[in-house]
Amino acid sequence: MMNLKTKENFSRSPSQLALGLAFGIAFGFLLQKGGATKYEVILQQLLLEDFTVIKIMLSAVVTGMIGIYIMKSLGWVEIYPKSGSLGKNIIGGLLFGVGFAILGYCPGTIAGAIGNGYLDALVGGVIGMWVGTGLFAALFPRLNRGILQKGDYGDKTLPELFKVNDWVIVVPAVVLIVLLLVWIESAGL
């Protein structure tokens, strides 16, 4: 069984690194094929005119959720989420949202757009990530004593929080997301 909790228990063998690189390349390829690395597609998403990006992301959430919980059920992986709080989600969402709104890319689509050769993603994206990271690092001591600790819910997954079997949360979540995807597609969005 793979234990993901500590560095000591996590092997970084060349084959694992190669597998990670292969999955990263496949993810970038699929982002590019789906159009999510194009500024126009992301802008249309932000204007609620083209839902390509949300369809890609929701499909990835469903695939990842099912895959992780199947592997967990088989004993192949253990899940060790980071501690969370409403404050962390608010600050993270604001930083992400500001960068996304200014540049029109998120970190994943920046990497894909750089792979496509888009100069705006290379210059704006890299500088934006450095500035955002730097600001957060500079403000972290103050934020960590204040808003980041507000609404702390610990390191629990939703099934742990509600004290239910994983699949009691996963199955309805997958059904709801799939229904939402079907609705978006049938609405022509």
Secondary structure as GFF3:
##gff-version 3
##sequence-region A 1 189
A	DSSP	three_ten_helix	7	9	.	.	.	ID=ss1
A	DSSP	alpha_helix	14	34	.	.	.	ID=ss2
A	DSSP	alpha_helix	39	46	.	.	.	ID=ss3
A	DSSP	alpha_helix	52	73	.	.	.	ID=ss4
A	DSSP	beta_strand	84	85	.	.	.	ID=ss5
A	DSSP	alpha_helix	86	103	.	.	.	ID=ss6
A	DSSP	alpha_helix	107	115	.	.	.	ID=ss7
A	DSSP	alpha_helix	119	120	.	.	.	ID=ss8
A	DSSP	pi_helix	121	125	.	.	.	ID=ss9
A	DSSP	alpha_helix	126	145	.	.	.	ID=ss10
A	DSSP	three_ten_helix	147	149	.	.	.	ID=ss11
A	DSSP	beta_strand	152	154	.	.	.	ID=ss12
A	DSSP	alpha_helix	158	162	.	.	.	ID=ss13
A	DSSP	alpha_helix	166	186	.	.	.	ID=ss14
###
